[in-house]
């Protein structure tokens, strides 16, 4: 089935009422992080169901990613994730990762990052020694590339490989954007779920310097006494 068929199927599900809600939720107004993003108003589960019917090539996926409609870009990424999960050779996986990084600036809202970064780049890096791309992305002027760097470490965290998450947390501790602060806090919380001692050691050293949002996200699973302790040091 073709990209045009996918686009037509998505457009047939357009929901004006939900579109208005999503455009407010994803901050699409002037000066906001999602400025100019256009929604059809389709829930993610419905998009997942549609994407299962399509196996598009890189050219068609790239055209979806270049589209101003949010659901087109998300479906392009979901199809790309499916390609990565089905890839049988290292060459196929590497080609998908290179394509993802080439189009990283089009992964330009937080849900697009969160539904793709750890499932493509993160999974690719699990067995790799060279992870310099994380440092490159974390130093980018582009908000979405910095968020990709953080969120893709979720795949490493699941393998109890915490070092890169902790290093990025230190690198981005002064980042002023709340979407980065939330992402770092979220990943630190995931570290703590697997090894609370590691998270506590990080917080004992850095909590006084962490942005309040980052800290709150990272300590969310602690009891109130522990949360109050770290908030009091901040």
C-alpha positions in Angstrom: 0.0 0.0 0.0 1.3 3.5 -0.9 2.1 6.6 1.1 -0.7 8.4 -0.6 -3.1 5.7 0.6 -1.8 6.1 4.2 -2.2 9.9 4.0 -5.8 9.5 2.7 -6.6 7.0 5.4 -5.3 9.4 8.1 -7.2 12.3 6.7 -10.4 10.3 6.7 -10.1 10.1 10.5 -9.7 13.8 11.1 -11.4 15.0 14.3 -11.7 18.8 14.5 -12.6 18.8 18.2 -9.6 16.6 19.2 -7.4 18.6 16.9 -8.0 21.8 18.9 -7.2 20.0 22.1 -3.9 18.5 20.7 -2.8 21.8 19.2 -3.1 23.4 22.7 -1.5 20.4 24.5 1.5 20.3 22.2 2.1 24.1 22.3 1.6 25.0 18.6 1.0 28.7 19.2 3.4 31.5 18.2 6.6 31.4 20.1 5.8 28.0 21.6 8.0 24.9 21.2 5.6 23.3 18.7 4.8 26.5 16.7 3.3 25.6 13.4 2.7 22.0 14.1 -0.6 20.9 12.5 -2.8 18.1 13.9 -5.6 16.0 12.4 -6.8 14.9 15.9 -6.1 11.2 15.7 -5.3 9.1 18.8 -2.0 7.2 18.8 -3.5 3.7 19.0 -5.5 4.4 15.8 -2.3 5.5 14.1 -0.5 2.4 15.2 -3.2 0.2 13.8 -3.0 2.0 10.5 0.8 1.8 10.3 0.8 -2.0 10.6 -0.7 -2.2 7.1 2.1 -0.2 5.5 5.7 -1.0 4.7 7.1 2.1 3.0 10.5 2.8 1.6 12.9 5.5 2.9 11.8 8.0 0.3 8.2 7.8 1.3 9.0 7.9 5.0 11.1 11.0 4.4 8.2 12.6 2.6 6.0 11.9 5.6 8.6 13.4 8.0 8.8 16.5 5.9 5.0 17.0 6.1 3.7 19.7 8.4 0.9 17.4 9.6 1.9 15.8 12.9 0.2 12.5 12.4 2.0 12.0 9.1 5.4 12.5 10.8 4.4 10.2 13.7 3.3 7.5 11.3 6.5 7.8 9.3 8.4 7.2 12.6 6.2 4.3 13.7 6.8 2.6 10.3 10.6 3.3 10.7 10.5 1.7 14.2 8.8 -1.3 12.7 11.5 -1.5 10.0 14.3 -1.4 12.7 12.6 -4.1 14.7 12.4 -6.4 11.7 15.9 -5.7 10.4 17.8 -8.9 10.1 21.3 -7.6 9.5 23.6 -5.0 11.1 23.8 -3.2 7.8 20.0 -2.7 7.7 20.0 -1.5 11.3 22.8 1.0 10.6 21.1 2.3 7.5 17.9 3.0 9.5 19.8 4.7 12.2 21.7 6.9 9.7 18.3 7.8 8.1 16.9 8.6 11.5 19.7 10.9 12.4 19.6 12.6 9.0 16.0 13.5 9.7 16.3 14.2 13.4 15.3 17.8 13.1 11.9 16.6 11.7 11.4 14.5 14.9 10.2 17.8 16.2 7.8 17.3 19.1 8.3 15.5 22.3 5.9 12.6 21.5 7.7 12.0 18.2 11.0 11.8 20.1 9.7 9.6 22.9 8.1 7.1 20.6 11.1 6.6 18.4 14.5 7.6 20.0 15.0 4.7 22.3 13.5 2.2 19.9 15.8 3.1 17.1 19.0 4.9 18.1 18.9 3.6 21.7 18.5 -0.1 20.7 21.2 0.3 18.1 23.6 1.6 20.8 23.0 -1.1 23.3 25.7 -3.3 21.8 28.0 -0.6 20.7 31.2 0.7 22.4 31.2 3.9 20.4 28.4 6.1 21.7 29.9 9.5 20.8 26.7 10.4 18.9 25.0 11.0 22.3 27.5 13.7 23.2 27.1 15.3 19.7 23.3 15.3 20.0 23.3 16.6 23.6 25.5 19.6 22.5 23.2 20.5 19.6 21.4 23.9 19.4 18.3 22.0 18.4 16.0 21.1 21.2 14.8 17.9 19.6 18.2 16.5 19.0 19.1 17.2 22.7 15.9 15.4 23.8 16.7 12.5 21.4 20.1 12.1 23.1 18.5 11.8 26.6 15.5 9.7 25.7 17.4 7.2 23.6 19.4 6.2 26.8 16.2 4.5 28.0 17.2 1.5 26.0 20.6 1.5 27.8 18.9 1.9 31.2 16.8 -1.2 30.5 20.1 -3.1 30.1 21.3 -1.6 33.4 23.8 0.6 31.5 23.5 3.8 33.4 26.7 5.7 32.7 25.6 7.6 29.6 22.3 8.7 31.3 24.2 10.0 34.3 26.8 11.8 32.1 24.1 13.5 30.0 22.3 14.5 33.1 25.4 16.4 34.2 26.0 17.8 30.7 22.4 19.1 30.5 22.0 20.2 34.1 22.0 23.9 33.1 19.7 23.4 30.1 16.9 26.0 30.5 14.2 24.2 28.4 11.6 22.4 30.5 11.3 19.6 27.8 15.0 18.7 28.4 14.7 19.0 32.2 11.7 16.7 32.2 13.4 14.2 29.9 16.5 14.1 32.1 14.4 13.8 35.2 12.4 11.0 33.6 15.5 9.0 32.7 17.0 9.5 36.1 13.8 8.2 37.6 14.1 5.1 35.4 17.6 4.6 36.6 16.3 4.7 40.2 13.6 2.1 39.5 16.4 -0.3 38.6 19.0 0.8 41.1 17.9 3.3 43.7 21.5 3.5 45.1 22.8 4.8 41.8 20.1 7.5 41.7 20.7 8.5 45.3 24.4 8.9 44.7 23.8 11.1 41.8 21.3 13.2 43.7 23.5 13.5 46.7 26.1 15.2 44.5 24.0 17.1 42.1 20.5 17.8 43.5 21.4 21.2 44.8 22.3 22.3 41.3 19.5 20.6 39.4 16.6 22.7 37.9 13.5 22.2 40.1 11.6 20.5 37.3 14.4 18.0 36.6 14.7 17.2 40.3 10.9 16.7 40.8 10.7 14.3 37.9 13.7 12.3 39.1 12.4 11.8 42.7 8.8 11.1 41.8 8.9 7.5 43.0 10.5 8.3 46.4 8.4 8.5 49.6 7.5 12.0 50.7 10.2 12.2 53.4 12.9 11.5 50.8 11.4 13.9 48.2 11.2 16.6 50.8 14.9 16.0 51.7 16.1 16.4 48.2 13.8 19.4 47.5 15.1 21.0 50.6 18.7 20.7 49.3 17.7 22.3 46.0 
